[in-house]
Amino acid sequence: MELLRLCLSPINKRHFKISAYSNAGEGETESTLPFFENDIDLLNTVIKTLDAVDFSLTHFKQEELDWMIRLSLLKEDRSAFHPNLLANIGHHLFQALFPAASQVEKILERAITLSEDRHTQLHIQFQFHANSEQPYRLPYYPWELVHNGQKFLAQDRVTFSRYIAHRSTPPNLPPVDKVNVLLISSAAFDLENQLKPFSSSEQQAIRKGIDKATRKKLVSLTKLKVAKFNELRIYLTENRDNKAPHVIHFDGHGIYGKRCTFDKCRKINPGIKIEKCKWCGSSLTSPEGYLIFEDDENKADYVSASKFGDLIQQTSFGNEKQRGVFLVVLSACKSGMALAGDSDFNGIAQNLISRQVPAVVAMQYLIRVPAATAFAEQFYRSLGQRNLLATAVSHAREAMGFDSNQWYRPVLYLRWKDNEGGTLFTESSASVSPHGIEQQVIQHLANQRDSVTSTEVSVELSNAVDEVVESVIKPTQFLNRAEIWLEDENFRWELASKLAKKTLKVENLRIYKSSQAKKQAKDRYQVNLYNCLNWLLEAFKTWQAKEIDKFYKDLSEFPWQLYIEALNLFKEIASKDVDDRNVVRVIHFHVDILMEKINKFK
């Protein structure tokens, strides 16, 4: 993945500076901010337009409507938004970000060419400085919408993230072999703030998207039993080390506003313009983002971004095995919006980034349930393929449909030391192993297959441990990956059941007179296959191809050809389920050893 950093900094009310850094070159350009007319900033009007579900005259002032027609954002008869609304907004953003014939435009062109030559994505990272004064709201522009006049850059092998610079050192969390996902699904709503109930379709989408990765033992998904903030505190406190969540997905409402300071009220007032509590008239706190958890009565419990971030940060401390939360996903269909252009989850995302959470996926605007569902399913499906976060977000945006007005709403905030694309998983052995190592593995296994007897195979394998297995297979973690794939007991039992149903034929059961005897025979055959899988798991764990004398007598009840057929089917399943061909090769190698041991007793 090629990286193009665009550092955006304000110069004055109308102008800003773009500093570009990439392998395609470096350069600076000064430019004019879009969406101004007669020195009046109309960014709020654009944000209201992007936030709207449908066009309504009542949402806009007369001067706004006139300006929108001139900018081709609104039909001239004022009946609906312009059919090319997003493309027109995106083109104005493109002209501001990459002025014609500027250094930055040339760097973009070279970066795109470079990524195409290398058959990879171009990752454009927008950088902002959270500790500097930004009165012109550079982070609030929908930069992800940039359109070059022909298509959105997001449609052209380009993905985006946002980097919020802080004085603190960026977090440096190492990737893992298996990612733990904690799903918090809050059903709380608040009609007073126009936060309506919504369905559980996104939960189902997450499970569907993550299913294959779960079966491959790459991802573990846990749902918080009750979506209460204290339950989250308990879970994070009690689940440490390898049980601690790396990803927290919050599925519920979010809002940006001010809390009433009166103890008997404490209600949330949406937006940033309101000065006094609309319920009791008391003073209000500073505006902040809130997540809506459930209280003891299953009503809305507004948890501030700072409180949420503090909990995650504090519970990430521990021993050297405690890695902390890598990613927080904030996904919700918000029925209430702030027409002043507040970005509910963006405020929360920035707060989490400031508390050393390296990555946050947030919704900058209102998002519909079908779009949020499509995003979640494809995001986790892509993540389960060990893709970078930036790539997974790009894939999920595509699943939302570029012909919709939803795809640009999810935004990736990324501030991760030496991890610009957002890598959660350790690199697969195939991608990090030098070609020479791969060839050694191939040659080693080929040599083993030339062995005449199972005894010779065992001897050669034992002799090869120090010379080849220790120096090749162990460093590249092929056996470890095979162990992870097969370690779940329920998975092994279900696999044994599947193999038994596929291979045990009616003719194999004719010797049993009663249906009860046949059923018991089926069960014994499944247990035998389960023991074979246990033998393989033990081989992956200990690196030893042990004898099968502990259970070979049980195997003898059925023809040896059945086991050979079942184990060959097992190899086919492994080939489909495991992505890394070196791991597949090692699994096949050990299965072949097991089959030779079974042949010895036929």
C-alpha positions as semicolon CSV with decimal commas, in nm:
position;residue;x (nm);y (nm);z (nm)
1;M;0,000;0,000;0,000
2;E;0,137;0,339;-0,105
3;L;0,094;0,620;0,146
4;L;0,028;0,985;0,060
5;R;0,020;1,213;0,365
6;L;-0,166;1,540;0,326
7;C;-0,107;1,775;0,620
8;L;-0,377;2,042;0,623
9;S;-0,320;2,361;0,823
10;P;-0,513;2,691;0,825
11;I;-0,353;3,016;0,705
12;N;-0,648;3,252;0,753
13;K;-1,025;3,248;0,723
14;R;-1,026;3,163;0,353
15;H;-0,695;2,992;0,287
16;F;-0,507;2,683;0,401
17;K;-0,183;2,502;0,327
18;I;-0,143;2,147;0,197
19;S;0,187;1,969;0,262
20;A;0,223;1,641;0,074
21;Y;0,465;1,357;0,160
22;S;0,496;1,029;-0,031
23;N;0,730;0,801;-0,222
24;A;0,618;0,996;-0,529
25;G;0,766;1,317;-0,394
26;E;0,707;1,599;-0,148
27;G;0,569;1,946;-0,191
28;E;0,352;2,227;-0,053
29;T;0,066;2,427;-0,197
30;E;-0,153;2,705;-0,065
31;S;-0,518;2,689;-0,158
32;T;-0,859;2,844;-0,101
33;L;-1,122;2,672;0,111
34;P;-1,438;2,575;-0,077
35;F;-1,797;2,668;0,002
36;F;-1,754;3,040;0,065
37;E;-1,956;3,321;-0,092
38;N;-1,888;3,688;-0,023
39;D;-1,670;3,591;0,269
40;I;-1,955;3,388;0,421
41;D;-1,868;3,032;0,522
42;L;-2,137;2,795;0,393
43;L;-1,980;2,470;0,507
44;N;-2,270;2,420;0,750
45;T;-2,507;2,428;0,454
46;V;-2,307;2,155;0,281
47;I;-2,305;1,942;0,596
48;K;-2,681;1,985;0,638
49;T;-2,717;1,873;0,277
50;L;-2,504;1,563;0,335
51;D;-2,685;1,486;0,661
52;A;-3,034;1,510;0,515
53;V;-3,230;1,195;0,441
54;D;-3,457;1,379;0,198
55;F;-3,470;1,736;0,077
56;S;-3,691;1,977;0,271
57;L;-3,724;2,350;0,210
58;T;-3,775;2,408;0,583
59;H;-3,418;2,299;0,659
60;F;-3,261;2,583;0,461
61;K;-3,277;2,960;0,452
62;Q;-3,358;3,148;0,133
63;E;-2,999;3,262;0,078
64;E;-2,879;2,906;0,127
65;L;-3,119;2,777;-0,138
66;D;-3,004;3,040;-0,387
67;W;-2,639;2,953;-0,325
68;M;-2,707;2,579;-0,358
69;I;-2,865;2,635;-0,701
70;R;-2,564;2,840;-0,816
71;L;-2,330;2,563;-0,696
72;S;-2,540;2,288;-0,865
73;L;-2,633;2,130;-0,535
74;L;-3,005;2,188;-0,580
75;K;-3,242;2,163;-0,875
76;E;-3,350;2,498;-1,011
77;D;-3,714;2,427;-0,930
78;R;-3,608;2,360;-0,568
79;S;-3,792;2,030;-0,562
80;A;-3,494;1,808;-0,479
81;F;-3,119;1,797;-0,449
82;H;-2,923;1,804;-0,774
83;P;-2,881;1,448;-0,914
84;N;-2,501;1,502;-0,917
85;L;-2,497;1,649;-0,567
86;L;-2,216;1,433;-0,425
87;A;-2,001;1,455;-0,738
88;N;-2,035;1,834;-0,745
89;I;-1,943;1,869;-0,378
90;G;-1,655;1,626;-0,430
91;H;-1,524;1,820;-0,729
92;H;-1,510;2,145;-0,529
93;L;-1,318;1,956;-0,259
94;F;-1,079;1,814;-0,519
95;Q;-1,007;2,158;-0,667
96;A;-0,932;2,294;-0,320
97;L;-0,715;1,998;-0,217
98;F;-0,528;1,952;-0,546
99;P;-0,518;2,293;-0,721
100;A;-0,458;2,269;-1,097
101;A;-0,089;2,249;-1,195
102;S;0,017;2,263;-0,829
103;Q;0,293;2,052;-0,672
104;V;0,036;1,858;-0,472
105;E;-0,169;1,770;-0,783
106;K;0,143;1,639;-0,956
107;I;0,237;1,434;-0,649
108;L;-0,114;1,284;-0,645
109;E;-0,085;1,187;-1,013
110;R;0,256;1,024;-0,957
111;A;0,132;0,846;-0,642
112;I;-0,166;0,700;-0,830
113;T;0,062;0,585;-1,113
114;L;0,304;0,432;-0,862
115;S;0,027;0,240;-0,683
116;E;-0,108;0,113;-1,017
117;D;0,238;-0,004;-1,126
118;R;0,275;-0,190;-0,797
119;H;-0,084;-0,326;-0,811
120;T;-0,171;-0,187;-0,470
121;Q;-0,395;0,073;-0,309
122;L;-0,309;0,438;-0,255
123;H;-0,374;0,537;0,104
124;I;-0,441;0,911;0,140
125;Q;-0,404;1,019;0,501
126;F;-0,541;1,358;0,606
127;Q;-0,348;1,499;0,900
128;F;-0,483;1,760;1,142
129;H;-0,338;1,908;1,460
130;A;-0,578;1,873;1,751
131;N;-0,382;2,103;1,982
132;S;-0,366;2,395;1,742
133;E;-0,645;2,646;1,697
134;Q;-0,855;2,552;1,398
135;P;-1,130;2,813;1,371
136;Y;-1,194;2,724;1,008
137;R;-1,290;2,365;1,082
138;L;-1,062;2,185;0,841
139;P;-1,145;1,845;0,998
140;Y;-1,516;1,899;0,936
141;Y;-1,486;1,900;0,558
142;P;-1,597;1,571;0,395
143;W;-1,259;1,521;0,224
144;E;-1,332;1,155;0,152
145;L;-1,576;1,274;-0,116
146;V;-1,304;1,414;-0,344
147;H;-1,404;1,376;-0,711
148;N;-1,162;1,444;-0,999
149;G;-1,435;1,535;-1,248
150;Q;-1,468;1,180;-1,376
151;K;-1,516;0,972;-1,061
152;F;-1,465;0,969;-0,688
153;L;-1,107;0,886;-0,592
154;A;-1,256;0,623;-0,360
155;Q;-1,359;0,434;-0,674
156;D;-1,003;0,436;-0,808
157;R;-0,790;0,218;-0,579
158;V;-0,777;0,497;-0,322
159;T;-0,860;0,463;0,047
160;F;-0,860;0,728;0,316
161;S;-0,788;0,778;0,684
162;R;-0,763;1,072;0,921
163;Y;-0,465;1,133;1,151
164;I;-0,520;1,361;1,450
165;A;-0,183;1,481;1,575
166;H;-0,139;1,506;1,953
167;R;0,156;1,593;2,171
168;S;0,160;1,243;2,318
169;T;0,351;0,962;2,149
170;P;0,134;0,755;1,912
171;P;0,037;0,414;2,054
172;N;0,251;0,123;1,940
173;L;0,050;-0,196;1,981
174;P;0,184;-0,514;1,818
175;P;-0,044;-0,718;1,588
176;V;-0,181;-1,055;1,701
177;D;-0,253;-1,399;1,555
178;K;-0,614;-1,396;1,673
179;V;-0,835;-1,088;1,717
180;N;-1,096;-1,073;1,994
181;V;-1,404;-0,865;1,910
182;L;-1,642;-0,743;2,180
183;L;-1,986;-0,639;2,052
184;I;-2,187;-0,393;2,260
185;S;-2,540;-0,372;2,126
186;S;-2,749;-0,112;2,306
187;A;-3,124;-0,109;2,247
188;A;-3,167;0,215;2,443
189;F;-3,348;0,504;2,278
190;D;-3,470;0,848;2,377
191;L;-3,766;0,994;2,190
192;E;-3,715;1,330;2,362
193;N;-3,392;1,363;2,162
194;Q;-3,540;1,196;1,853
195;L;-3,337;0,879;1,909
196;K;-3,575;0,608;1,795
197;P;-3,562;0,230;1,849
198;F;-3,389;0,029;1,580
199;S;-3,355;-0,336;1,487
200;S;-3,081;-0,590;1,557
201;S;-2,998;-0,631;1,186
202;E;-2,647;-0,494;1,234
203;Q;-2,567;-0,754;1,501
204;Q;-2,664;-1,025;1,252
205;A;-2,457;-0,859;0,980
206;I;-2,149;-0,851;1,203
207;R;-2,187;-1,219;1,286
208;K;-2,237;-1,304;0,918
209;G;-1,936;-1,104;0,807
210;I;-1,714;-1,246;1,078
211;D;-1,834;-1,606;1,041
212;K;-1,559;-1,736;0,813
213;A;-1,283;-1,569;1,014
214;T;-1,434;-1,720;1,330
215;R;-1,432;-2,068;1,176
216;K;-1,070;-2,016;1,079
217;K;-0,993;-1,924;1,441
218;L;-0,868;-1,581;1,330
219;V;-1,140;-1,392;1,513
220;S;-1,332;-1,452;1,834
221;L;-1,665;-1,268;1,873
222;T;-1,822;-1,205;2,214
223;K;-2,136;-1,006;2,281
224;L;-2,162;-0,811;2,607
225;K;-2,456;-0,976;2,781
226;V;-2,610;-0,647;2,894
227;A;-2,527;-0,315;2,727
228;K;-2,465;-0,134;3,055
229;F;-2,157;0,075;3,108
230;N;-2,074;-0,096;3,437
231;E;-2,103;-0,436;3,266
232;L;-1,842;-0,316;3,018
233;R;-1,620;-0,210;3,308
234;I;-1,655;-0,554;3,467
235;Y;-1,584;-0,732;3,139
236;L;-1,270;-0,530;3,066
237;T;-1,146;-0,579;3,422
238;E;-1,200;-0,953;3,438
239;N;-1,097;-1,049;3,085
240;R;-0,724;-0,993;3,061
241;D;-0,428;-1,109;2,854
242;N;-0,538;-1,340;2,569
243;K;-0,908;-1,290;2,659
244;A;-0,896;-0,911;2,644
245;P;-1,081;-0,754;2,349
246;H;-0,874;-0,600;2,071
247;V;-1,180;-0,455;1,895
248;I;-1,482;-0,296;2,063
249;H;-1,784;-0,248;1,836
250;F;-2,055;-0,022;1,974
251;D;-2,389;-0,071;1,801
252;G;-2,626;0,193;1,938
253;H;-2,714;0,559;1,933
254;G;-2,470;0,846;1,960
255;I;-2,523;1,218;2,001
256;Y;-2,323;1,538;2,030
257;G;-2,446;1,796;2,277
258;K;-2,437;1,956;2,621
259;R;-2,539;1,806;2,954
260;C;-2,751;2,002;3,202
261;T;-2,556;2,088;3,520
262;F;-2,861;2,071;3,749
263;D;-2,834;1,747;3,951
264;K;-3,206;1,670;3,933
265;C;-3,210;1,713;3,556
266;R;-2,877;1,616;3,395
267;K;-3,045;1,577;3,056
268;I;-2,859;1,600;2,727
269;N;-2,933;1,895;2,500
270;P;-2,834;1,813;2,138
271;G;-2,619;2,054;1,938
272;I;-2,370;2,323;2,025
273;K;-2,569;2,645;1,989
274;I;-2,809;2,598;2,280
275;E;-2,709;2,800;2,588
276;K;-2,960;2,687;2,855
277;C;-3,124;2,352;2,927
278;K;-3,446;2,333;2,730
279;W;-3,607;2,133;3,011
280;C;-3,513;2,326;3,325
281;G;-3,331;2,639;3,205
282;S;-3,009;2,559;3,394
283;S;-2,659;2,610;3,258
284;L;-2,495;2,348;3,040
285;T;-2,154;2,181;3,019
286;S;-1,923;2,218;2,721
287;P;-2,037;2,020;2,414
288;E;-1,920;1,661;2,394
289;G;-2,002;1,336;2,220
290;Y;-2,206;1,073;2,403
291;L;-2,277;0,702;2,350
292;I;-2,618;0,574;2,460
293;F;-2,584;0,271;2,687
294;E;-2,870;0,112;2,884
295;D;-2,937;0,189;3,249
296;D;-3,086;-0,050;3,509
297;E;-3,434;0,021;3,371
298;N;-3,321;-0,031;3,009
299;K;-3,353;0,341;2,944
300;A;-3,093;0,569;2,786
301;D;-2,772;0,616;2,983
302;Y;-2,564;0,890;2,820
303;V;-2,195;0,803;2,860
304;S;-1,957;1,079;2,756
305;A;-1,673;1,015;2,516
306;S;-1,423;1,112;2,784
307;K;-1,572;0,863;3,034
308;F;-1,579;0,589;2,771
309;G;-1,222;0,665;2,664
310;D;-1,096;0,677;3,022
311;L;-1,230;0,327;3,088
312;I;-1,066;0,182;2,778
313;Q;-0,736;0,353;2,852
314;Q;-0,724;0,253;3,220
315;T;-0,815;-0,112;3,161
316;S;-0,549;-0,143;2,891
317;F;-0,275;-0,122;3,153
318;G;-0,137;-0,452;3,276
319;N;0,153;-0,692;3,232
320;E;0,356;-0,727;2,915
321;K;0,094;-0,959;2,765
322;Q;-0,178;-0,693;2,795
323;R;-0,197;-0,529;2,453
324;G;-0,496;-0,300;2,490
325;V;-0,778;-0,210;2,252
326;F;-0,663;-0,168;1,891
327;L;-0,986;-0,049;1,736
328;V;-1,320;0,098;1,837
329;V;-1,602;0,084;1,580
330;L;-1,888;0,327;1,642
331;S;-2,177;0,231;1,420
332;A;-2,534;0,355;1,450
333;C;-2,830;0,487;1,259
334;K;-2,893;0,826;1,423
335;S;-3,245;0,952;1,382
336;G;-3,162;1,283;1,554
337;M;-2,906;1,510;1,393
338;A;-2,767;1,855;1,464
339;L;-2,856;2,083;1,175
340;A;-2,573;2,316;1,268
341;G;-2,344;2,052;1,124
342;D;-2,227;1,872;1,438
343;S;-2,061;1,538;1,369
344;D;-2,177;1,320;1,657
345;F;-1,936;1,029;1,640
346;N;-1,648;1,238;1,513
347;G;-1,626;1,412;1,850
348;I;-1,619;1,074;2,019
349;A;-1,361;0,942;1,775
350;Q;-1,127;1,233;1,838
351;N;-1,165;1,184;2,211
352;L;-1,077;0,815;2,185
353;I;-0,774;0,888;1,967
354;S;-0,651;1,136;2,229
355;R;-0,671;0,854;2,486
356;Q;-0,430;0,628;2,299
357;V;-0,681;0,418;2,106
358;P;-0,488;0,381;1,779
359;A;-0,786;0,334;1,543
360;V;-1,151;0,438;1,539
361;V;-1,412;0,383;1,268
362;A;-1,690;0,640;1,308
363;M;-1,991;0,773;1,119
364;Q;-1,953;1,140;1,031
365;Y;-2,319;1,185;0,941
366;L;-2,656;1,022;0,979
367;I;-2,648;0,670;0,838
368;R;-2,938;0,448;0,740
369;V;-2,981;0,099;0,884
370;P;-2,932;-0,091;0,552
371;A;-2,614;0,105;0,481
372;A;-2,476;0,049;0,833
373;T;-2,559;-0,321;0,800
374;A;-2,386;-0,354;0,461
375;F;-2,083;-0,171;0,594
376;A;-2,051;-0,385;0,908
377;E;-2,084;-0,717;0,723
378;Q;-1,828;-0,638;0,454
379;F;-1,591;-0,463;0,697
380;Y;-1,557;-0,771;0,915
381;R;-1,549;-1,006;0,618
382;S;-1,254;-0,810;0,478
383;L;-1,088;-0,782;0,818
384;G;-1,120;-1,158;0,856
385;Q;-0,904;-1,194;0,544
386;R;-0,620;-1,022;0,734
387;N;-0,660;-0,702;0,535
388;L;-0,542;-0,367;0,665
389;L;-0,801;-0,150;0,837
390;A;-0,774;0,106;0,557
391;T;-0,844;-0,168;0,303
392;A;-1,134;-0,315;0,504
393;V;-1,301;0,028;0,528
394;S;-1,251;0,073;0,152
395;H;-1,414;-0,265;0,082
396;A;-1,702;-0,183;0,315
397;R;-1,764;0,154;0,148
398;E;-1,788;-0,023;-0,188
399;A;-2,045;-0,264;-0,043
400;M;-2,260;0,035;0,055
401;G;-2,270;0,135;-0,313
402;F;-2,109;0,438;-0,473
403;D;-2,442;0,514;-0,636
404;S;-2,590;0,577;-0,290
405;N;-2,549;0,880;-0,067
406;Q;-2,420;0,671;0,224
407;W;-2,076;0,536;0,134
408;Y;-1,874;0,842;0,244
409;R;-2,022;0,855;0,594
410;P;-1,791;0,600;0,765
411;V;-1,452;0,753;0,844
412;L;-1,133;0,586;0,966
413;Y;-0,928;0,769;1,229
414;L;-0,582;0,619;1,251
415;R;-0,291;0,714;1,476
416;W;-0,076;0,404;1,512
417;K;0,302;0,416;1,532
418;D;0,476;0,237;1,242
419;N;0,138;0,103;1,129
420;E;-0,003;0,353;0,878
421;G;-0,249;0,114;0,716
422;G;-0,378;-0,039;1,041
423;T;-0,252;-0,398;1,065
424;L;-0,435;-0,603;1,329
425;F;-0,304;-0,949;1,242
426;T;0,051;-1,074;1,237
427;E;0,169;-1,112;0,881
428;S;0,093;-1,448;0,723
429;S;0,388;-1,679;0,688
430;A;0,358;-1,677;0,313
431;S;0,391;-1,302;0,294
432;V;0,689;-1,272;0,527
433;S;0,882;-1,588;0,438
434;P;1,164;-1,544;0,190
435;H;1,129;-1,746;-0,128
436;G;1,421;-1,964;-0,024
437;I;1,249;-2,068;0,298
438;E;0,934;-2,162;0,111
439;Q;1,138;-2,377;-0,127
440;Q;1,307;-2,548;0,170
441;V;0,967;-2,636;0,314
442;I;0,853;-2,773;-0,023
443;Q;1,171;-2,976;-0,063
444;H;1,156;-3,102;0,295
445;L;0,802;-3,232;0,257
446;A;0,878;-3,375;-0,086
447;N;1,171;-3,568;0,061
448;Q;0,946;-3,705;0,335
449;R;0,698;-3,833;0,078
450;D;0,976;-4,033;-0,087
451;S;1,021;-4,235;0,231
452;V;0,930;-4,600;0,194
453;T;0,773;-4,675;0,532
454;S;0,606;-4,492;0,810
455;T;0,899;-4,581;1,035
456;E;1,140;-4,409;0,800
457;V;0,906;-4,110;0,784
458;S;0,906;-4,085;1,163
459;V;1,283;-4,120;1,182
460;E;1,341;-3,864;0,909
461;L;1,094;-3,624;1,069
462;S;1,266;-3,662;1,404
463;N;1,609;-3,606;1,250
464;A;1,480;-3,307;1,058
465;V;1,347;-3,123;1,363
466;D;1,678;-2,956;1,445
467;E;1,783;-2,906;1,084
468;V;1,464;-2,802;0,905
469;V;1,157;-2,787;1,127
470;E;1,325;-2,569;1,391
471;S;1,488;-2,342;1,132
472;V;1,201;-2,323;0,884
473;I;0,861;-2,430;1,009
474;K;0,882;-2,294;1,364
475;P;1,009;-1,944;1,277
476;T;0,736;-1,899;1,020
477;Q;0,472;-2,033;1,262
478;F;0,321;-2,278;1,015
479;L;0,251;-2,536;1,284
480;N;0,124;-2,269;1,521
481;R;-0,125;-2,151;1,258
482;A;-0,235;-2,511;1,198
483;E;-0,287;-2,556;1,572
484;I;-0,498;-2,239;1,596
485;W;-0,716;-2,362;1,311
486;L;-0,788;-2,697;1,482
487;E;-0,772;-2,609;1,853
488;D;-1,144;-2,557;1,921
489;E;-1,300;-2,877;2,061
490;N;-1,647;-2,806;1,921
491;F;-1,498;-2,740;1,578
492;R;-1,315;-3,076;1,584
493;W;-1,628;-3,263;1,692
494;E;-1,842;-3,097;1,422
495;L;-1,571;-3,174;1,167
496;A;-1,560;-3,539;1,276
497;S;-1,939;-3,556;1,240
498;K;-1,920;-3,409;0,890
499;L;-1,646;-3,651;0,784
500;A;-1,841;-3,946;0,927
501;K;-2,160;-3,856;0,738
502;K;-1,967;-3,815;0,412
503;T;-1,772;-4,141;0,427
504;L;-1,967;-4,404;0,625
505;K;-2,187;-4,590;0,374
506;V;-2,492;-4,813;0,419
507;E;-2,293;-5,123;0,320
508;N;-2,051;-5,058;0,604
509;L;-2,337;-5,099;0,852
510;R;-2,497;-5,417;0,717
511;I;-2,324;-5,638;0,971
512;Y;-2,518;-5,461;1,248
513;K;-2,865;-5,613;1,287
514;S;-3,066;-5,351;1,473
515;S;-3,107;-4,979;1,408
516;Q;-2,977;-4,916;1,760
517;A;-2,661;-5,114;1,686
518;K;-2,613;-4,921;1,362
519;K;-2,651;-4,590;1,543
520;Q;-2,397;-4,695;1,804
521;A;-2,157;-4,798;1,526
522;K;-2,196;-4,458;1,361
523;D;-2,119;-4,291;1,692
524;R;-1,806;-4,505;1,742
525;Y;-1,685;-4,421;1,391
526;Q;-1,731;-4,050;1,460
527;V;-1,539;-4,086;1,786
528;N;-1,257;-4,260;1,597
529;L;-1,237;-3,971;1,351
530;Y;-1,243;-3,728;1,642
531;N;-0,944;-3,913;1,790
532;C;-0,765;-3,879;1,457
533;L;-0,819;-3,504;1,468
534;N;-0,695;-3,497;1,828
535;W;-0,381;-3,680;1,712
536;L;-0,325;-3,412;1,447
537;L;-0,375;-3,132;1,698
538;E;-0,123;-3,295;1,932
539;A;0,124;-3,324;1,642
540;F;0,081;-2,954;1,565
541;K;0,135;-2,865;1,932
542;T;0,429;-3,094;2,013
543;W;0,590;-3,126;1,669
544;Q;0,597;-3,502;1,714
545;A;0,431;-3,761;1,491
546;K;0,345;-4,002;1,773
547;E;0,228;-4,358;1,727
548;I;-0,145;-4,437;1,721
549;D;-0,123;-4,744;1,942
550;K;-0,349;-4,579;2,201
551;F;-0,652;-4,588;1,974
552;Y;-0,567;-4,802;1,669
553;K;-0,760;-5,102;1,807
554;D;-1,076;-4,891;1,799
555;L;-1,005;-4,802;1,438
556;S;-0,992;-5,167;1,336
557;E;-1,369;-5,204;1,367
558;F;-1,408;-5,029;1,032
559;P;-1,225;-5,075;0,699
560;W;-0,906;-4,871;0,683
561;Q;-1,016;-4,729;0,345
562;L;-1,289;-4,532;0,527
563;Y;-1,032;-4,346;0,734
564;I;-0,818;-4,276;0,429
565;E;-1,123;-4,138;0,248
566;A;-1,220;-3,927;0,551
567;L;-0,868;-3,788;0,595
568;N;-0,842;-3,700;0,226
569;L;-1,171;-3,515;0,264
570;F;-1,022;-3,342;0,569
571;K;-0,731;-3,225;0,351
572;E;-0,978;-3,076;0,104
573;I;-1,154;-2,888;0,385
574;A;-0,822;-2,755;0,514
575;S;-0,730;-2,635;0,164
576;K;-1,053;-2,435;0,145
577;D;-1,051;-2,299;0,500
578;V;-0,683;-2,203;0,540
579;D;-0,550;-1,918;0,326
580;D;-0,176;-1,975;0,372
581;R;-0,055;-2,245;0,133
582;N;0,247;-2,324;0,353
583;V;0,018;-2,392;0,649
584;V;-0,199;-2,611;0,424
585;R;0,110;-2,797;0,310
586;V;0,214;-2,868;0,669
587;I;-0,138;-2,986;0,757
588;H;-0,138;-3,219;0,455
589;F;0,204;-3,348;0,551
590;H;0,090;-3,453;0,898
591;V;-0,233;-3,603;0,763
592;D;-0,025;-3,813;0,522
593;I;0,186;-3,937;0,813
594;L;-0,132;-4,033;1,001
595;M;-0,265;-4,220;0,697
596;E;0,061;-4,414;0,667
597;K;0,037;-4,509;1,033
598;I;-0,321;-4,630;0,977
599;N;-0,205;-4,827;0,672
600;K;0,053;-5,002;0,888
601;F;-0,225;-5,155;1,098
602;K;-0,461;-5,250;0,816
